[in-house]
Amino acid sequence: MVKYLIGFVLIGAHQMVAAQSINQIINANEVERIERTLSADDMRGRKIFTPEIDKAAEFIAAEFKKAGLQPVADHSYFQEFSLQRGRVISINGQVNGKALDASYIIALTAQNELFVNASSGYEKIQVGAKDTLISLVNRLQAKGGNYVLVVDTVQRMDFERIKRRSPFTPKGNMILLLTADNVQTFEVQLKQDVQQMPLKNVVGILPGKSKKAEYVIYSGHYDHLGVGKPNAEGDSIFNGANDDAAGITAVIMLANYFAKQKNNERTLIFAAFTAEESGGFGSRYFSQQFDPNLVMAMFNIEMIGTESKWGRNSAFITGYEKSDMGAILEKNLQGSAFKFYPDPYPDQQLFYRSDNATLARLGVPAHSISTSKMDSEKYYHTQDDEIETLDMNNMAEIIKAIAISSTSIVSGKDTPSRVDATQLR
């Protein structure tokens, strides 16, 4: 027993008691119970706008209630909002007096009819070959306002990705024109049928004591890809066991752990985001409900079900260099067998590809914790991402490490440095 605990015990009887307590709460059996429920075939891949994702939300809410968390709304753990989906009836446009193919135009708006030209007062932004189109669109949508983006044709792939991102939550109007021309004049006319499409995050709160107005967030996303074309074995369900039932398993277990400790000075918020796979809409809505200056840290947990490139008892932190949160976690793990590393896949831009990014752009030290080998993760976004491919024992150790390493932030002893949002994409 002592050998098993050595990874999380430094010196002293009080620490041994704490370690025994954490092992009773966070263990492989409990990991498997939650993980198996969320990634089961009857969840059918937890795709947004399906009955199965609602079933997953109900399960998470029940776990939050059982842990003793307070609901985020009146008697409800659901943070409800709607996306808009426009069914285009007609769209046409001109650039410099010449007709522009409709496939080269995107209109992100909740209006049923829209006419925009160079005299409409929209801010025109040139998006060059080296710019990051998707990040720019996300930032402008979060900011709100009216924009016309003139997009270089080299950006065709990301342009098409935005077009396929059918649901949206506009705080204004945005027109994207894919063209190699030097645009002097333009004209776009749109008719569409806009539908409201309800979604919900699942959020539970553990109020703090002396620093109740300061927040620490633990999060993951509970949506996945749903059901698709059968593979060679006839399996059509994208179970999403690692992506990201593993992260939600961690969030639930951390909620249980901290609720039983009853010693958090800061308020803890446990969030299961929807629609991460469709554009991060759940975390975007969530971020608008809190003053970012009061959010001291965000631990976003994304795909911790497999061993990292360094093996067991290790994980990496995205955007490690953007705040000193990683250094704080490392300090709290000194003497243990567990190690956090900086993100080893900088070319993958993982810091911007998960739900931490929205709050990070508001200055919050918001990072994702993961073990996924993104250069060789065999089952990523496949039908084979099932519970049998995961390591329950290693997952339990990672969750314990997150709990222990975040203790000084939860207590208010440590406050991570803010992210310099001006340096982000």
N, C-alpha and C positions, 0 to 999 in steps of 0.2 A: 504493500500500500504506500509506504514512504517513497519507494522508488518511483511509483506512478505519479506521485504528487510533486516530485522534485522540480519538475518544469515550472511550477508556479509557486513554490515555497522558497522564500529566502532564508530567514532565520527567525525563530521565536514561536512560542506556543500559540499566540494570538493569530499569527499567520497560518499556522497549521489548521486551526479551527476554521478560519476563513476558507482555506483550500478545500477542506472536507465539505463545507457547506456548498461551495460552488460545484463540486463534483456530484453532489446529490441533486442539484438543480439542472446542471448542464452536463449531459452524458449521452453516449451513443444511442441508448435505447430511446430517449426522448427525441433526439435528432431524427431517428428513423420514423418514429410515430408521426411527427409533423410532416417530414419530407415525403413520406409515403402517401399521406392524404393529399397533399397539394399536387403531386406529380402523377397521381393515379390516372388510369385510362378514362375513368368516368368524369374527370375534369376536362377531358378533350382539348388539352392544350391551352386552356384559359385565355382564349382570344377575346378581345374587347367586343362588346355588343352581342355576347352570347349568354345563354342561361348558365353555362358552366362557370364563366368568370364571376357571375353573381354568387354562385355556390361557393366558390373559393373565398369571396369577400365575406360571406356569412361565417365561414369557418374561422377566418382570421379574426373577425369581430368577436366571435365567441371565445377565442383564445385570449384576446385582450381583456374581455370581461372577466374571465376566469382568473386572470393574473391580478385583477383588481385595479386596472387602469380606469381613469375617468374618460367618458366619451368626449369627442371633440365638439359635438353639437348637442342640442337638447336631447338627451336619452338616446343618442345615436353615435356609433363609431364611424359613420359614413360621412365623408366630406364630398358632397355631391355637387356636380357641375355639368355643363353640357358643352359638347363640341358642335360646330356647325358643319354640315356637309352640303356642298352645292352641286346640284345636278345641272350641268350646263345645257341650256336650250340653244343658245347661239352666242358665239364670240367672234369678233372680227376686229382687225386693226390695220393701221397704216404706219409706216415709218418713212419720213422724208417724202411723203406724198405717194409712196408705193405700198401696195397691199402686202401685208405680212401674213404668212401662213398661220392659221389658227393654232397649229401644233406648237408654234413658237411663242405662244402667249399664255401666261398664267395670271389669273385674277384671284387674289386671296381677299375675299370680302364677304360680309354677311348680308350684303344688299342683294335684293332680287334683280335690280337693274342698276347699271353703272355706266356712265360715259365720262371718259377722262381724255384730256388732250394737254398740250403744252401750256395752255392758259388756265388749267384747273388748280394751280397752286400746289401741286404735288412736288415733293423734293425728289430731284432726279439724281440717282447714284450710279456711277459707272462701276461695274464689277468686272475686273480684268482677269486674265488667265491665271494669275497667281493668287487671287483672292479666294477666301473660303466662303463660298456662296451660302451653304446651309447654315453655318454659324451666323453669318450676317443677317439672313432672313429671321432666324430665331431671336437675335438681339433686337431687331427692329420691331418684330411682333410683340415682344415683351415690353418694349418702350411705348409702342402706340404711335399713331400718326399716319400720314398718307405719303406713299413713296412710289416712284417708278424706278425699277432696277433695270438698267441696260446691261445685259449679261453677255459676255464674250462667248462665242460658240465653242470654245475649248471647254467650257463648263457644262456641256450638253448632258453628261451623265448625272451630275448633281441637279441640274434643271429638271430632268425627268424624274429623279427621286422626289423632288418637291411636288411635282405634278401628281405623283402616285400617292402622296401623303394627303389623302382625300379629306379626312376630318381636320378642322382647324379651329382655332379660337382667336379670331382677329380682334385687335384693339384699334382698328382703323382699316385702311384699305391699302393693298399693295398690288402693283402690276409688275410682272416680270416679262421682259422682252428679250428673246434670244436672237441676237443679231451681231454680225461683224461690222455693221455700218456705224459711222459717226452720226449718232442720232441728233438731229436738230429739231425736228417736229415729229409728233406722234399723235395717234388717236386710237382709242380702244373703246369698243361698245360691247357690253355684256348683258345677257339675260339668263337667269338661272332660277332654279327652285331650291330654296334653302331649307334644310331640315335640321331640327334640333335633335341631338343624339346624346342621351344621358350617360354619364360615367361617374365613378366614385373611387376616391382613395379611401383607405381604411386607416384611421388615426386614433391612437389612444394616448392619454397624458398621465404622467406621474408628477404631480405638483412638487416643487422644491420647497425647501425650508427657508433658510436665510437669504437665498438669492432666487426667489420664486420668479422674478421677472426676466431671468436669463435662461436661455434655452440650449439644450444639447439634443441633437436629433440622431436617431438610429433609423435607417431606412433601407428599403430594397423595393424591387418592383414585382408585382404578383401576376402580371399579364405575360402571355407568351404568344406563340404563332398559331395555335389552334390545330385544325385538321387540314392536311394538304394531299398532294398526290402520293399514292402508296409507293413505298420503296420496293426493292427486289424481294423483300420478305413479306410484302403485303401490309406493312405497318404504315398507317396514314396519320397517326397522332404524334404531334410534336409535344412531348410531355413536359419539356422544360424543367427537368429535375435540377440541373445545375443552374440553368438560366431561366428564372432566378428563384425557383422554389427554395434553393439553398440559402439565398439571401434572406428570404422571408422567414425561413426556419430560424435563422440567427436572430432576426428582429424579435420574433415571438419568445425565444428563449432568453434573450437579454431583458425583455420586459418582465418575464417571470423572475429573473435573477434580481434585478434592481428593485422590483416591487417587494421582494422578500427582505432585502437589506434594510429598507426604510431609512436610509441615511443620505439621500441625494439632496444636497443643498441647492443645486440648480434644478429647474424643471426639465424633465425628460419627456421627449416626444417620440413616439414610436409610429412610423409611417410605412404603410404598404401602398406603393404608387401603382396606378393603372397607366396604361397606354405608353409605357416606355418604349416598346418596340415600334410604336407608330409615330414617334416624334417627341417623346418626353412630355406629353401634355399633362399627365398627372402631377409631376413634380413642378411644372410651370405654374399650374393653378395653386398648388400647395404654397409655393414661394411667395405668392401674392397675399397670403393670409397672415404673414408674420413680418414684423419690422426686422429687416436683416441685421440691423445694428444690435439687436438683442439676442441673435443666434450666435452662441459662442463657438460651436463646432457642429459639424455634421459627419457622421460615420455612415456612409452609404456602402452597403454590402452587396457585392455582385459576383456571383459564381465562385464559391469557395468549396465546391464539392470534390475537386480533384487536387492532387498534389501539385505544388508549385514547381518551377524549374529547379528549385533548391531542395526539393523533397518535402518530407513531413515537417510539422512544427515551423512553418514559415508561410508568409504571405507578402504581397506587395501593396504599396500605397500609391495611387495615381496622384500626380502633381506634387510629389513629395517636397520638391524644392520651392513650392509656391507659398508655404507657410512653415512654421516650426512645429506643427502638430505631430508629424512623424517622429521628431526628436523627443517630444514629450512622451509619446507612447513607448519609444525605445528605453527612455529613462525608467519608466515604470515597470519594464520587463527585465531590468538588469538582474542577473543571477538566475534567470530562467532559461529553459531550453528553447524558448520561442524567439524568433527573429522576424522583424518587419524589414522589408527592403524597399528602395525606390523602384518605381515602375521600370521593368527591364525592356519594355516594348514602346519606346517613345515614338517610333514611327507610326504606331497604331493610333496615336492621339486618344488614348483611352480616357484621359481626364475629361475630355469633351464629349464622350460617347455614352455617359451614364447620367443618372439623375442628380448627381452632385453638381453638375455644371451650372445649372440655373442659379443656385444659391451662391456658387463661387463667383459668378459674374456680378453678384451684388456685394462682394467683398468678404463673404463668409468663408472661414477655413473649412471648406467642404471637400472631402476626398472620398474616393471609392477604395475599398479594401477587397482584394481578389487574390485568387491563386491560379486563375486560368492561364494556361500556356497559349497565348493568343497567336503564336506562330505555328502551333501544331496541335490545337485542341481538336481532337478527332471527332467529337460528337456535337460540336457547336452548331446550333441551328439545324440539327438533323432529327429524324425520328428516333434515333438511338440515344438521345439525351434522356436516359431513364435512371431510376434509382439504383439499379444494379451496377452502374458505372461509377458510383460515388463511394467515398470512404467515410463512413459514419464516425469512426473514432477520430480521424484527423479533423473532420468538421467540428466535432465537439471541442477539440483542443484549440482550434482557431477562434471559436466563439468565446471560450474562456479567456483567451489572450486579448480579445477585443474588450471584454468586460474589465479585466484587471488593468490593462494599459490605459483605459479611459477613466479610471477611478479618480485621479487627481483633477481631471477636468470636470467630472460630475460633482466633486466636492467643492469646486470653486477655487481650489489651491492653484491650479494652472489655467491660464487662458491662452490659447494659441494665437499667434500673430495673424492679422487679417491678410487676405489675399489682395494683391494689387490688381484690381479689376481692369485698370488701364493697360495692363500688360497681357491680357487674355485675348484670344481670338474672338 
